[in-house]
Amino acid sequence: MEETSINHWHTKSIEEVAKAFGTSLENGLPDAEVETRRTGYNELSADGGAEWVKIMIRQSKDVMNWIFFGLAIVCFVLADYVTGAMLTFISVLNLYLGFSQEYAAEQTLAALRNLSSPMADVIRDGKEQTIPSRNIIPGDILLVKEGDSVAADARLFNVSNLEADEALLTGESVPVSKKLVVLDREDEPLGDRINMLYSSTLISKGRGKAIVTSIGMQTEIGKVAAKLNDPQSDRTQLQRSLDKMYIFLLSVSVLCVIIVLATVKFKPNYDVGMYAITTALSLLPAGLTTVMTLTLVLGGKEMTRHKAVVRKLKCLETLGSVTNIFSDKTGTLTMAKMVVVRFWTLNEGYFYVTPKGLAPVGDVYRTFEQIPDKASDDPNAVLVDKKNGLTIDMTRLIECSALCNMSSIYPREDNDSLISIEDMDEKGNADKMASNDWVGSGAPTEVALQVFAYKFGMGKPDLTDNNWEILLEYQFDSSIKRMSTVCLNKETNQLIVFTKGAAERIVDLCTVRSEDVPVILEKVEILAAKGLRVMAMSYRVLDEIKDPIASLADETFLQQFNRDSVEKDLTFVGLTGIYDPPRPESRKAVNEAHRAGISVHMLTGDHEVTATAIAKEINILDVRTMSDEMIRDCVMTGTTIDAMTDEQLDALPQLPLVVARCSPETKVKMIQASSRRHNISAMTGDGVNDSPSLRIADVGISMGLNGSDVAKQASDIVLTDDNFATIIRAIAEGRRIYQNMQRFLLYYWIVLLATALMLLICLVIRDPENNTAAPFSTLQMIFLFIAFTPPASELSTQPATSTIMRQPPRPSKESIFNKEIIIDTITYSLALCAISVVALFVPLYTIGNGVEGINCDSQYRNQMIPGSCDSFFRGRATLFIVVTLGAIVIMIHNRSFRDSEWNLAGLKRSFKSRTIRYTFLFDIVCLCVFLYVDVVAIDGFRMLGITWEWGLVIGLLIALIVFGEIFKWFKRSYMKPLENAIIIED
């Protein structure tokens, strides 16, 4: 298919476009032909170069690799070819590991982005389908609605109040109103092509249908290589902190080298040079930032298992600090399985509707002025004849429910055709229809009203197939909380506007007797107190058309109407009460949030009384601990909040826990108010108007099932199940990831600091010529790098502690090295350093009298007095074993900041850990080879095998274990408990 710019589809008629692509406006493309027609996928090509090359270039810039390589060159210059070769190997290995880990991380991130990528609605084989936008091909019939990101360039053939934000392409901030016209000029500017839609632009209003004309790189957005989503992984605050830490450690290592050289007045020999290199190595944690990045990415992948797709890695750090959750009600805290259970008219009173879920069946009972939980509770309830017993008010209410409604319902087994009640068997078989046999398409509230109309045999298809035609649609506007349609009754030739919405907004537009207004509002309160979402229904006869065909053929006829002119002087007909049951897990999730020190706020468009009833049911408002006055203070309307100044809002003792009649602007104001209180807030949203609040929230959470593409793109996390409980699981997972990063870094700091301190202390050890004698050989230091890594990886994948969601949120400004981490680092480092010094000094001054040989590392076999270096080499071996195995002891201590890890339960965990078992086995085997194979021990690692020193090793390791347990007992006894003292029953 030729490119759009060549065909100029905006200058073609609908018929010409459809013929060119061989598609049907009603049925779309046949499914069987899609793959044979496909010439490519609807995606932008890579932005130049193979990704693995870029990763390799980034890894080659790692300063650590160059430091290792530089030290290797120094070793080669000093003729220590074994150590030089090992350092070169470490440099190459670090480069490879860094590359492989980052490549795997990029692959994982790409997979996560695909999970949250936009979907598109199309018609194929006469069925509406939701498919990944990359699978669209030219000729597809594309369906768009408010909040969608347009999936491809397309020629419109059906519009309803359609407006598109094309600022991405044109720079024009005002949305473009789309029209069904044929343009003359082939070079018409993009912003003036009002009959076209363009890929990646946003539908800001209305709905429409269009024929896809270009995909992928052939679209206008593809031509300028623009991207709506930036796929580059964002660096987190912690990653930036680690970059600074690298610079700090590098500076300290240089300082330590200078100190070592200064002890010999900068006249080093081979042994002193090796000492300097060993000291530098002791402070350089190779590959630390790469491992940290991988930990974050794998954490994001784990969260995907919990149905939370992470779009931005930085939110993994922020999740552990969340103090407030601002959540939508419908579909998040509730099941979004709405059903009309009651309605009320001014003249007939209350009616009860038997709920059957989405199944369009059920009896209707008139209960007059009573409002029982079910019809059987009211002996005076009268069964309504749904065909012949409807009054004019009831009829208008049902017509409004059906026609002022953009939803539809389908039988699950036959999606391509709508069913009317007449098509079903008579009573008996109809009642057996289960809710699961039906599928709703559209907003849950509208689906519930459509099902309600179907129960009377007056669903939208039934009405439009007979005497009704919908001419104009004024979509639901969250700022005015209503929607309207202008319809033609072909039987009477009357134009009638149907309007539904929030009762207090509709009543103001109706010509209602003043004495009836308080009655209506009282009924609203009564229904809302039952936890029902209350919708008011109204209508108005606009005009009678003598010649409908001629009038509608005139393009200017419908242009005379606008929203303000039709939504006035309405006739009030009644109220509907829609029930949306809370999710079974919502109450438990709210309680878990409270235990974790997190405040939960519900923001809803419902009436204040309805919102209060639901909030009580799921324990956002705890009736056991809150008085009626406290509850009233915790519930406010969006209108009230919008009218308040920032100062007035900040003066409130606390932000309201329930906000009813909430608008998108109210959400923004609530987030801003929370931020001024220095809270860390998570905000949920699904509509296009929620994007501002999602962007400014610390963690923006969009809905994957019912959320708009715009909301998803503005968010940090996408919930694939739209469930509030998933937010709590995500926070718990975020806390686990952050806690593991603390453990991982704590362990690294302990072993690095202990080793560096020990090397500086051992500068006092001198040979007979007053030269320094390094406590570690360079090869030993390189092996320690290898030995330290598996325990670190074990800490980075620890499961969450049982108390993690009973701890208060972490302060957002708190460094990852908080007070307790710093105390642990210093304490454990000093302990490890102390036993290391003992391990070296005891053999050194027991077997001999210090270092009795000269230049033992380079001249061991050439000493004038044989064995003069033995005490030093055996002390070095003892030290090497203690540090190697002591690192495992420290890792086990670090699995918990305060709980014992050397009790029976902790030992069982350790024995079950494959990492600990294999690391211990690997270390023991390597140590035996390094110690007892002479050529390896003496010429390689510069040490000797030991005998009685094994008892010293065991004793020192036991001392380290006991010290750690006593230290934790002291912290448990005298430090502030980590857990909240909140006890909440589910």
Phi, psi and omega in degrees: 000137181291160181287159181302318184296335179276320185275338179051063186297338180290345179262001182260152175283163180302317182298320180294320180294313181299320180293321181297326182261358179059044183238162179252133180293331182273317189254347182071201180277149173290136179304322185294339183263351188301309184291327178290331178278339188296129175247358180170179180256154183277076179209154178281140181287168182300153185270042171097125174081151178287138185297324183295329178295317180296319179296318179298320179295317179298318181292327180292344178274357181296121183301324183301319180299319181290327177295314178299318181295320179296317178295326177296319178298319177301317179297319178297320178296323179277008177068019174263084188287329179295311180294320178299318179294320179295319179293323175296318178298317178299319180298314180293319180296318179296321177296316181294313181297318178299317179296311184295321180290318180291324178296316177297321179295317179296322178296318179295317179297320178298319179295320178295321179295324178295326179296328182257011181288155184296148173254167180225145176262128180225166172249122175225136182054033178077004182247141171284129181228149173251118185230159173301138185298336180291343183270359179291145175231159176303137182101345176297146172270113185263131177254130180231152178212171181306131179097349181281149165264123185296130188278335184200166173292138186205151178262122182286142172227358176208128180223150173220100182051040187278128174226142181232138175270108184251024182300330180301325181263317190257341185080358180275120186282342182277126178302147182265127177280127185266141181228156177266084179228164173251121183272152185269317188278128177290331182264026178303131178302150183305319183293343181257001179276079189284357177256011183238153168243148183235141183308138176075357172281166189245135176278112183266346182196147172079198181209165181191171176232144184208156175265123180293127182251331181213147179228165172056229183286351177275350178285166180296323179290328178294326182294330179259011176053039179272156177226133177282323177249127176278116185279356180293134180290135182275137178279135183273168177301321180295318179298320178293325177294322179293325175300317178293324180296321177302315180298318179297313181296322178298319179295317180294321180296321176297318178298318179296321177299317179297320179298315179299313181292328181293333181292342177244023177055037176058035175235068187281149166257192182300313184296319179292321177300318177294324176299315180298318179295317179298318179296319178297317181296327185296342183251007185245098179282099184295135172071015185297315182294325179295316179297321179296318178299316180297321178299318179294316182294316178294329174296319176296323178293322178295322179295329177298325176298331179269016174071029174232109183271119182275122178264335182225121185298331185299335182290341179296326176287319185291329184305323181291347182256358185300127179250336183222135174245123176254109189243142167295160177268300190294122176084343179255302174273335178247176188274351183059027174251070187283148178212138177284120181247343179212152167215162186217135173239156186296328185262332184256344181088209186276151172227146177249132181246123181295121182281133176228029183067229180273352180292126186279052179223161179142146180279158179236132182236138173270124182247010176058243183261007179264155179224070182288160178295329174209159188299326183293343178282348183245106182294342182266003181295140183243126177294132183268134172282106189288348180259321187241357186250024182266132175278172179297322179295317179296319180298313179296323180296318180290318178299320178296318179298323184276316189270329175272065195194127181257009182267173175208161175233146184230146169288135187299325184278353183212078189289344188270003178217142177275150181250137171254163183301327182294336181282348181267163177296161177294173186312136187126283177294323181296319182293341180277351179296123181272155179301324182290349179279357184236149180235132177260144177235115181131185180296141183305321180297316181291324177299317179300318179291324179293317177299319177303314180294322179301325183297340177259009183070025184231038175294164184304317177299322179298319183285316183288335177285344182252270192247002188242148174219128179275121184260317183226151178225127173249103190297162178301130179244119185294340180282331179247352172057049175200164172217159182216155170226147174255122187236153177251123172271105186292338180285320182255354184059030179262141170268123183233133174261131175249131181229133176227158179164198179297135188303315184293334177280323182288317182302322181296338181265357186259152174271079184252143176300141184302326181287342180275338184300309179297330178295313180299312182294328176294318179296324177300315180298319182295314179294318181296324179297340176276005181080022183262142171279122186259127177241136177261142181243140180207168179206170175203132174279114184280313187192166172246128183259124181287321181231083185302320184296314181292320182296316182287337176290337179279115185298336183276350185299309183285342181291345180286344182265142170220169188301315183295328184280334182265332183270063176204162179052040182279160175255120180285132180243334179165184181236148172241142177249116185251127181257131176234100186295140175298150174296141181302328184272355185295315181299316179296320180293320177297316178297321179295322176297316179299318178297329181275007179078022182253130178271131181254126179243136179253122178247120187216157175274359182291167173297153184302318182291319177300312181300319180297317181298315180293318180299323177292321184296325182256009171074017168296322170253111185270104183292344180282332184243350183247134175283168179300323180293319178297320180296317179299322180291335183269359180242126178221163176261157177300324179298318179296316181294319180298330182279347182276146173281165178301321180296318179294320180293321180290337182281346179297143178303322175207157177292145182301142179279337179229126175240113180266160182049047186275133177256166176303324179294325178295320179301316179299317181294321179294318179296317179296320178295321178295320179296321179294337176272008179064031173274159171252116192246140170250133182236134175260153178193157180226338185266166179299326181285350177278350185304316180301316181290325178295323182289321185273347177291153178296323174227111177269129184236117180254165183266127182280331183277312186243008181277152177282158178299323181297316179297319180298319182289337180273351189263167174264329182226141175244123177275121182280350179239005178055032189249130179301323180300331178294327177298316180295320177296323179294319178296317178299318179293321177297320177295320179298314181300314182294319179298320179293324177295323176297315180299315183299312181289324176301313179300314181297316180296320181298308184292324179292313182294318180298317180295316181296317179298317181296321179294322179289321178298321184285002173296342179286343180282124182230152173271176183303337178266013178068022173273149177290151178237116185291129178292336175241143166278163182296322179294323176298319180296321179295318178296323179298325174305315181291318184291330181286336191289311181302317176299325178296318180294328177297319180292330183285350182237023181293146174290163179294145176288158182293342183257007190297329179261018170244012178256149179291160178300145178287132177305134187296328182272357182289131177293154176298335173265077180283185186302315183292322179296318180296317178300314179299316182300311182294315185294308181294324180296316179295322179295312180295321178297319182297311181291333177292317179296319178297317181300327180277315189286326183298306177295324184298321183253005174261311179288319180226202180239062183087200179277110184261349177263167181249130180051056186301322183297318185265340187233030184302314184279356184244019180292144180294325177249106181304138178084003181292341179259001187297317181298321179293316181292325178287324175296320177297319179297316179298315177301316182300317180292317182297317180292319181298310181280331177297330177297324177292319178300315180298319180299317180294319175302319186285353177296336176219141181285330185228331183284149179293136176244001180246019171274187184298316181295320180294320178296321178298317178300319182295317181291333178282341183283117178296324181298314180294315181299310184289325178294316179298315179297316179299314181297316182296314180299313180298317181297319179297318178294314183294329185274321193249002168260107192306314185296324178288316183293311187278310186275339181261295187266357176057054178207176180232159176294153183242164179234271182296342181296341177299324176297322177296318179301312182297317180298318180293322179293321176296320178299320179294321178296311182296318179301316180297320180291320177294319179298317179293322177299319178298318180294319180296328185277326191240349179264157180300132180301146178285333187273151169289152176265024183274128177244116182232127177273137178286000000 
